Amino acid sequence: MQHDEETALPPPDAESAQHSQRAVAYIEARIAVAGGSISFAEFMHHALYAPGLGYYAAGTTKFGVDGDFITAPEVSEMFGRVLARQCAEILAATDDGSILEFGAGSGKLAVDILSALQELDALPDRYDIIEVSADLTQRQQALLRERVPQLVSRVRWLTELPGRHDGVMIANEVLDALPVERFLRTETGVRQLRVVADDGRFRMRDFAAPDHLLAAVERIEADLGERLPPEYVSEVSPAMSGWLNDVAAALQHGTIFLLDYGVSRREYYAAERNGGWLRCHFRHQAHDDPLQLVGIQDVTTWVDFTAVAEAAVAGGLDVVGYAPQAQFLLGGGLDIELREFTSLPTKTQIELSGQVKILTLPDEMGENFKCMALRRGTVPVPSAFRHADRTHTL
Ligand SMILES: C[S@@+](CC[C@H](N)C(=O)[O-])C[C@H]1O[C@@H](n2cnc3c(N)ncnc32)[C@H](O)[C@@H]1O
């Protein structure tokens, strides 16, 4: 998502405030059942996905100017059109290949990819979507029916991964929406940050770390070649490794495109990055307190792309590309998409150049946002990476 300025948060309207109170009560009950505390990962899971209450599971507008944040597909159709060109290369190299998109948000990316593939005469027979939010599934269905009625019969909403998938998988800003664990490094060990309910407020308290968290932090430190500094707080994402493991097992022949804001492990766990990478978004304001505005704000974490690459390799995939979004788009055909630019009406030119700036400028989405491609089988390396691969930096 595009990164917003950090200023004072606007107050929620009465309906949102009531919704948040219900989400708080739901999580308080989980904390009581759990004996007084839950891990931050469990808190984040409920805050985002509790049925009917979590941020993604409830019916407010999240994406775009009327929502809380803007993702690349919402900024411009150019994002989906370039991605479609990369999909076409992979689909051409697989027999009966299709596309599987995870976490399709408003459905805009699916609309843009399908429309572009139709123009390229490279439509797959099927475009599958796996979406955990029932509310967003309905929104996706409505948008596809409205924007691409002639193609909607190719789209299926799956509730679980197919046993086998050939072709392309896409996850734009899905990894950052998976719940993370938070930890505190002390002089003597590793502590787990857990959420407690205290006087009607949620607070973070540290407890002895469970073995899996201890092992994860030890692996990071072994890889960095040094201990993290005392009083260092950050995140790890066991959910990401589990998710990628399942996804890798399903991909038999083809490529996964993972797009998200993230950095290499060395940058992720840099000493000066004490506090971690968690961000919250509410009405286009960014801040770092996940314990407020529960159920009505997005809670998200930047991605450790070294961890993603490790999980992919453990699942038998090759990492075939890693590049900032600007380079991915420029190498992937943005110039071809903009060929007719000068013949467009002036108003359209101004709008389009504004969109392209947001997608590609380093202080917008161009540099922090990365694309990683993972492959199983003999499909070609996506052309977007031929001159811009930074895998060696992971
Ligand atoms: C930040 S939004 C991004 C939406 C969209 N891809 C975009 O770029 O506009 C995260 C999306 O991932 C979905 N999601 C979260 N966990 C998921 C999972 N395990 N499988 C599939 N979708 C998931 C959410 O419901 C939501 O649609």
Ligand as a Chemical Component Dictionary entry (heavy atoms), coordinates in Angstrom:
data_LIG
# 
_chem_comp.id                   LIG 
_chem_comp.type                 NON-POLYMER 
_chem_comp.pdbx_formal_charge   0 
_chem_comp.three_letter_code    LIG 
# 
loop_
_chem_comp_atom.comp_id 
_chem_comp_atom.atom_id 
_chem_comp_atom.alt_atom_id 
_chem_comp_atom.type_symbol 
_chem_comp_atom.charge 
_chem_comp_atom.model_Cartn_x 
_chem_comp_atom.model_Cartn_y 
_chem_comp_atom.model_Cartn_z 
_chem_comp_atom.pdbx_ordinal 
LIG C1  C1  C 0  -3.758 -5.942  1.983  1  
LIG S1  S1  S 1  -5.062 -6.843  1.253  2  
LIG C2  C2  C 0  -4.521 -6.885  -0.442 3  
LIG C3  C3  C 0  -5.655 -7.051  -1.414 4  
LIG C4  C4  C 0  -5.302 -7.082  -2.886 5  
LIG N1  N1  N 0  -4.412 -8.173  -3.219 6  
LIG C5  C5  C 0  -4.709 -5.766  -3.335 7  
LIG O1  O1  O 0  -3.530 -5.707  -3.616 8  
LIG O2  O2  O -1 -5.461 -4.787  -3.404 9  
LIG C6  C6  C 0  -4.795 -8.514  1.822  10 
LIG C7  C7  C 0  -5.738 -9.532  1.208  11 
LIG O3  O3  O 0  -5.273 -10.859 1.526  12 
LIG C8  C8  C 0  -6.373 -11.633 1.990  13 
LIG N2  N2  N 0  -5.803 -12.767 2.755  14 
LIG C9  C9  C 0  -5.224 -12.760 3.964  15 
LIG N3  N3  N 0  -4.766 -13.978 4.300  16 
LIG C10 C10 C 0  -5.017 -14.780 3.237  17 
LIG C11 C11 C 0  -4.777 -16.163 2.957  18 
LIG N4  N4  N 0  -4.173 -16.958 3.842  19 
LIG N5  N5  N 0  -5.179 -16.652 1.762  20 
LIG C12 C12 C 0  -5.795 -15.857 0.869  21 
LIG N6  N6  N 0  -6.067 -14.545 1.088  22 
LIG C13 C13 C 0  -5.684 -14.020 2.249  23 
LIG C14 C14 C 0  -7.222 -10.606 2.724  24 
LIG O4  O4  O 0  -8.521 -11.027 2.988  25 
LIG C15 C15 C 0  -7.158 -9.457  1.688  26 
LIG O5  O5  O 0  -8.023 -9.668  0.596  27 
# 
loop_
_chem_comp_bond.comp_id 
_chem_comp_bond.atom_id_1 
_chem_comp_bond.atom_id_2 
_chem_comp_bond.value_order 
_chem_comp_bond.pdbx_ordinal 
LIG C1  S1  SING 1  
LIG S1  C2  SING 2  
LIG S1  C6  SING 3  
LIG C2  C3  SING 4  
LIG C3  C4  SING 5  
LIG C4  N1  SING 6  
LIG C4  C5  SING 7  
LIG C5  O1  DOUB 8  
LIG C5  O2  SING 9  
LIG C6  C7  SING 10 
LIG C7  O3  SING 11 
LIG C7  C15 SING 12 
LIG O3  C8  SING 13 
LIG C8  N2  SING 14 
LIG C8  C14 SING 15 
LIG N2  C9  SING 16 
LIG N2  C13 SING 17 
LIG C9  N3  DOUB 18 
LIG N3  C10 SING 19 
LIG C10 C11 SING 20 
LIG C10 C13 DOUB 21 
LIG C11 N4  SING 22 
LIG C11 N5  DOUB 23 
LIG N5  C12 SING 24 
LIG C12 N6  DOUB 25 
LIG N6  C13 SING 26 
LIG C14 O4  SING 27 
LIG C14 C15 SING 28 
LIG C15 O5  SING 29 
# 
